[in-house]
Amino acid sequence: MALLEHAARTQFASTAECSEYRKLSGRLLEFTSKVPTCEYFGDRWLAGGESAEPREFPHMASLGWRKASLYNTIFFRCGGSLISERFILTAAHCLVHIGGVFPSFVRLGEVNLLRHNDEMHPDDYEIEGYFPHPHFRRRNGKYNDIALLKLTQDVTFGDSIRPACLYGEETSPSEEVFATGYGSQAYYEDFSNKLVKASLEIYDNKRCDEKYAGTRALPLGMTDGQLCAGGKISGHDTCPGDSGGPLQVTDQENDCVFVVFGIISFGSYCGGINPAIYTRVAAYLDWIEGIVWP
């Protein structure tokens, strides 16, 4: 059975949740002057691009690791998306990323991971459950590169922390698609501590097949559980550290709500002319809902 056959269903649990998120967004933002509108804040670039504005992407999460051997140093190396009160959507390959250790917490409501004197008030939530897709096998390539993280407590929603909806259509969205992440701005640069945004174009999967089919990451070529996307201009791309972050569109009914269409999986030379690979969220809605909304 093709991964997308289930998309013929008329109603997903996530669709009902999305309706609630639209109402939530309206209530939280109605009496605040901090987010007067939810229109785009300018061009959206990742590699070689522009920082996100405070509260612009309230579902954005950063996965954190604590290294006791390094004087309790904290590392952030992957992104994710808040999709409910207790769950983060991310890439499966992010679960074991630093010294074979799982991430221990998630930071929400932040645009600069190092700066604490700005107007943001981020919250850290401990992780109690790890759910990589059962068919993800690192040694077999980056297929089924999707995972869920369960938090130890419900997230407190506010103007800077709100969940995103999930894209359930088989066809790609026609509106602007963009990615967000804390990754490096160029191939040889260190990881960025600032949340950055990028406008991307969805390509036919054949384009990524031409580049990656037969490689270690994609030995069998593209599947219908994956997406091919790249920057509209050379030099704009996702980079190391962006993995697990969202490929998203704004909701057609509420500009203050985002809809996660894909998950950043992998690419080649970031900031170059080659497209990158993303996990297609719609292909995994049954699996996601079975865990998040059983």
C-alpha positions as CSV (number, residue, x, y, z in Angstrom):
1,M,0.0,0.0,0.0
2,A,1.4,3.4,-0.9
3,L,2.1,5.7,2.0
4,L,-0.3,8.3,0.8
5,E,-3.4,6.1,0.2
6,H,-4.8,6.9,3.6
7,A,-5.0,10.6,2.6
8,A,-8.4,9.8,0.9
9,R,-10.0,9.8,4.4
10,T,-12.2,12.9,4.8
11,Q,-11.3,13.7,8.4
12,F,-8.1,13.3,10.5
13,A,-7.9,13.8,14.2
14,S,-5.2,16.4,13.5
15,T,-7.7,18.3,11.3
16,A,-10.1,18.7,14.3
17,E,-7.2,19.7,16.5
18,C,-6.2,22.4,13.9
19,S,-9.6,24.0,14.2
20,E,-9.0,24.3,18.0
21,Y,-5.6,25.8,17.3
22,R,-7.2,28.5,15.1
23,K,-9.5,29.4,18.0
24,L,-6.7,29.4,20.5
25,S,-4.6,31.7,18.3
26,G,-7.4,34.2,18.1
27,R,-8.0,34.2,21.9
28,L,-4.3,34.6,22.8
29,L,-3.6,37.4,20.3
30,E,-6.8,39.4,20.5
31,F,-5.6,41.6,23.4
32,T,-1.9,41.8,22.8
33,S,0.0,44.6,21.0
34,K,3.1,42.4,20.7
35,V,1.8,40.6,17.6
36,P,-0.5,43.2,15.9
37,T,-0.8,41.1,12.7
38,C,0.5,37.8,11.5
39,E,1.6,38.9,8.1
40,Y,5.0,37.8,6.7
41,F,7.9,39.6,8.3
42,G,9.8,40.1,5.0
43,D,11.8,37.7,3.0
44,R,12.4,34.2,4.4
45,W,16.0,33.0,4.0
46,L,17.9,30.3,5.9
47,A,21.5,29.8,4.6
48,G,22.7,33.3,3.7
49,G,19.5,34.8,5.1
50,E,17.5,36.6,7.6
51,S,16.7,36.1,11.3
52,A,13.1,35.4,12.4
53,E,11.2,38.0,14.3
54,P,10.1,37.3,18.0
55,R,6.9,35.3,18.1
56,E,6.9,34.8,14.3
57,F,7.1,31.0,14.6
58,P,5.5,30.1,17.9
59,H,5.6,26.3,17.2
60,M,9.4,26.2,16.6
61,A,11.3,24.0,19.0
62,S,15.0,23.4,19.6
63,L,16.2,20.0,20.9
64,G,18.7,20.3,23.7
65,W,21.4,18.0,25.1
66,R,23.1,18.2,28.5
67,K,26.7,17.0,28.7
68,A,27.6,16.3,32.4
69,S,31.1,15.4,31.3
70,L,31.6,19.0,30.0
71,Y,30.6,20.8,33.1
72,N,26.8,20.5,32.4
73,T,27.3,22.2,29.0
74,I,24.1,22.5,26.9
75,F,24.1,21.8,23.2
76,F,21.3,22.5,20.7
77,R,21.7,20.6,17.4
78,C,18.2,19.9,15.9
79,G,14.9,21.6,15.5
80,G,11.3,20.4,15.8
81,S,7.7,21.5,15.8
82,L,5.2,21.7,18.7
83,I,2.1,19.9,17.4
84,S,0.1,19.4,20.7
85,E,0.2,20.1,24.4
86,R,2.7,17.2,24.9
87,F,4.3,16.3,21.6
88,I,7.2,17.6,19.4
89,L,7.5,16.5,15.7
90,T,11.1,16.1,14.5
91,A,13.5,13.9,12.4
92,A,14.3,10.4,13.6
93,H,18.0,10.8,12.9
94,C,18.0,13.6,15.5
95,L,17.3,11.3,18.4
96,V,20.9,10.0,18.6
97,H,23.0,13.0,17.6
98,I,25.6,13.8,20.2
99,G,27.8,11.1,21.5
100,G,25.1,8.5,21.1
101,V,22.9,10.3,23.7
102,F,19.2,11.2,23.2
103,P,18.2,14.9,23.6
104,S,17.0,15.5,27.1
105,F,14.9,18.6,26.8
106,V,13.1,20.9,24.3
107,R,13.2,24.7,24.3
108,L,10.2,26.6,23.1
109,G,9.4,30.3,22.6
110,E,12.9,31.5,21.6
111,V,14.6,33.2,18.6
112,N,18.1,33.4,20.1
113,L,19.4,30.5,22.1
114,L,22.2,32.4,23.8
115,R,20.6,35.8,24.5
116,H,18.6,36.1,27.7
117,N,18.2,39.9,27.9
118,D,15.7,40.2,25.0
119,E,11.9,40.4,25.2
120,M,11.5,36.6,24.8
121,H,10.6,34.3,27.7
122,P,11.4,30.8,26.6
123,D,10.4,27.6,28.4
124,D,12.3,24.4,28.7
125,Y,10.4,21.1,28.8
126,E,12.0,17.7,29.8
127,I,11.5,14.8,27.4
128,E,10.0,11.5,28.8
129,G,9.3,9.5,25.6
130,Y,11.0,9.0,22.3
131,F,9.1,7.6,19.3
132,P,11.2,7.2,16.1
133,H,9.3,5.8,13.2
134,P,9.5,1.9,13.5
135,H,10.8,1.6,10.0
136,F,13.6,4.1,10.4
137,R,17.0,2.4,10.1
138,R,20.0,4.7,10.0
139,R,22.1,2.1,8.2
140,N,19.6,1.8,5.4
141,G,19.4,5.5,4.6
142,K,17.3,8.5,5.5
143,Y,13.9,6.8,4.9
144,N,11.0,7.3,7.4
145,D,13.1,10.0,8.9
146,I,10.4,11.2,11.4
147,A,10.0,11.0,15.1
148,L,7.9,12.2,18.0
149,L,9.0,13.4,21.4
150,K,6.7,13.3,24.4
151,L,7.2,15.9,27.1
152,T,6.9,15.3,30.8
153,Q,4.1,17.9,31.2
154,D,1.7,19.9,29.1
155,V,3.0,23.0,27.4
156,T,1.7,26.4,28.5
157,F,0.5,28.2,25.4
158,G,0.9,31.9,25.0
159,D,1.6,34.5,22.3
160,S,5.1,33.1,21.7
161,I,4.4,29.4,22.2
162,R,1.5,27.8,20.2
163,P,1.2,24.5,18.3
164,A,1.2,24.1,14.5
165,C,-1.3,22.2,12.4
166,L,-0.3,19.2,10.2
167,Y,-0.7,19.2,6.4
168,G,-2.8,16.2,5.3
169,E,-3.3,16.8,1.6
170,E,-1.6,14.5,-0.9
171,T,-0.8,17.4,-3.3
172,S,1.8,20.0,-2.4
173,P,0.6,23.4,-1.3
174,S,0.4,26.1,-3.9
175,E,1.4,29.0,-1.6
176,E,4.8,30.0,-0.4
177,V,6.6,27.2,1.5
178,F,9.4,28.0,4.0
179,A,11.7,26.4,6.5
180,T,13.0,27.5,9.8
181,G,16.0,26.5,11.9
182,Y,19.0,27.3,14.1
183,G,21.5,25.7,11.7
184,S,24.7,27.2,10.3
185,Q,24.4,30.0,7.7
186,A,27.0,28.4,5.4
187,Y,28.7,25.0,5.1
188,Y,31.9,25.9,7.0
189,E,30.3,28.1,9.6
190,D,29.5,27.2,13.2
191,F,25.9,26.5,14.3
192,S,23.7,29.6,14.5
193,N,22.1,30.5,17.8
194,K,19.5,32.6,16.0
195,L,16.3,31.3,14.5
196,V,16.5,31.9,10.7
197,K,13.9,31.5,8.0
198,A,14.0,30.5,4.3
199,S,11.7,30.7,1.3
200,L,11.8,27.4,-0.6
201,E,10.4,25.9,-3.8
202,I,9.0,22.4,-4.0
203,Y,10.5,20.4,-6.9
204,D,9.5,17.2,-8.5
205,N,11.1,14.2,-6.7
206,K,12.9,13.3,-9.9
207,R,15.2,16.3,-9.4
208,C,16.4,14.9,-6.0
209,D,16.6,11.4,-7.5
210,E,19.1,12.7,-10.1
211,K,21.3,14.1,-7.2
212,Y,21.0,11.5,-4.4
213,A,19.7,8.2,-5.8
214,G,22.2,5.5,-5.1
215,T,24.0,7.5,-2.3
216,R,24.3,6.2,1.3
217,A,21.5,8.5,2.4
218,L,19.1,7.5,-0.5
219,P,20.2,4.1,-1.8
220,L,16.8,3.3,-3.3
221,G,16.0,6.7,-4.6
222,M,13.1,9.0,-3.5
223,T,9.9,7.6,-2.0
224,D,6.4,9.1,-1.7
225,G,7.2,9.7,2.0
226,Q,9.8,12.3,0.9
227,L,9.9,15.8,-0.6
228,C,12.4,17.6,-2.7
229,A,12.8,21.3,-2.2
230,G,15.4,24.0,-2.6
231,G,16.0,27.8,-2.4
232,K,14.6,30.0,-5.1
233,I,18.1,31.7,-5.3
234,S,21.5,29.9,-5.1
235,G,22.9,30.3,-1.6
236,H,19.5,30.0,0.2
237,D,19.1,26.5,1.7
238,T,18.8,24.5,4.9
239,C,22.1,23.6,6.6
240,P,23.6,21.4,9.4
241,G,21.7,22.0,12.6
242,D,18.4,22.6,10.8
243,S,17.5,18.9,10.8
244,G,14.1,18.1,12.3
245,G,12.8,21.6,11.8
246,P,9.6,22.3,9.9
247,L,8.9,23.0,6.2
248,Q,5.7,25.0,6.5
249,V,2.9,27.2,5.1
250,T,0.5,29.6,6.8
251,D,-3.0,28.3,7.4
252,Q,-5.5,29.4,4.8
253,E,-8.1,30.3,7.4
254,N,-5.8,32.0,10.0
255,D,-2.5,33.7,9.2
256,C,-1.4,33.3,12.8
257,V,-1.4,29.5,12.5
258,F,1.2,27.5,10.7
259,V,0.8,24.1,8.9
260,V,3.8,21.7,8.9
261,F,4.2,20.2,5.5
262,G,7.6,18.6,5.8
263,I,10.5,17.9,8.1
264,I,14.0,18.8,7.3
265,S,16.0,15.6,6.7
266,F,19.2,16.0,4.8
267,G,21.0,17.7,1.9
268,S,24.5,18.0,0.4
269,Y,26.5,21.2,0.3
270,C,24.3,23.7,2.2
271,G,23.8,27.1,0.5
272,G,24.6,25.6,-2.9
273,I,22.5,24.9,-5.9
274,N,21.4,21.4,-4.9
275,P,18.0,20.7,-3.4
276,A,17.5,19.0,0.0
277,I,15.3,16.1,1.2
278,Y,12.3,16.5,3.5
279,T,10.0,14.0,5.1
280,R,6.5,14.4,3.8
281,V,4.2,14.7,6.9
282,A,1.0,13.7,5.1
283,A,2.4,10.3,4.4
284,Y,2.7,9.6,8.2
285,L,-0.5,11.1,9.6
286,D,-1.9,7.7,10.7
287,W,1.2,6.9,12.6
288,I,1.4,10.4,14.2
289,E,-2.2,10.4,15.2
290,G,-2.0,6.9,16.7
291,I,0.6,8.3,19.2
292,V,-0.5,11.9,19.7
293,W,-4.3,11.5,19.5
294,P,-5.0,7.8,20.0
